[in-house]
Amino acid sequence: METYDILNFAIVVLAAGITYFLIPAIKSKKTNEDLKTVMNKVDIAVKAAEQIFDYQDNEKKYKYVDDILKNTFKDLTVSDRQSLIEKTVNELKSARNQLLE
């Protein structure tokens, strides 16, 4: 009977370990991959908007990118989309400034 109890305890501990450590690690990896995918799409959309619209048409550019994100990633909030777009635009401006130096 003791062997059965020890085996049962080991199975419970293993199940708990999987639940508390392995599953969150897998979800975290998936989240990182999802974030990379989102950032890649935002980067492409911002660069496309820069080429499609005139230099001064910032509202059209923003709406274009926001519409793409809204349709592609339905779970992103308005704030998330705005932050992602601003981050990408700032990176693009920074790269442009470095080239002009």
BELFENSUL-V258589 format. One record per pair of residues at least 6 apart in sequence whose ideal C-beta (glycine too) atoms are under 7 Angstrom apart, sorted by the first residue. I is the first residue (numbers start at 0). GAP is how many residues later the second one is. D is the distance in Angstrom with one decimal. If there is no record, write none. Layout:
i	gap	d
I	GAP	D
I	GAP	D
This chain:
i	gap	d
37	35	6.0
37	46	6.8
40	31	6.2
41	23	7.0
41	27	6.7
41	42	4.8
41	43	6.5
41	46	4.9
42	45	5.5
44	20	4.4
44	23	4.6
44	24	7.0
45	19	5.6
45	39	6.7
45	42	4.6
45	43	6.0
45	46	6.3
48	12	3.9
48	15	4.7
48	16	5.3
49	11	6.8
51	12	6.9
52	7	4.9
52	8	5.0
61	23	6.4
64	20	5.3
65	15	5.5
65	19	6.7
68	7	6.0
68	12	4.7
68	15	7.0
69	11	6.8
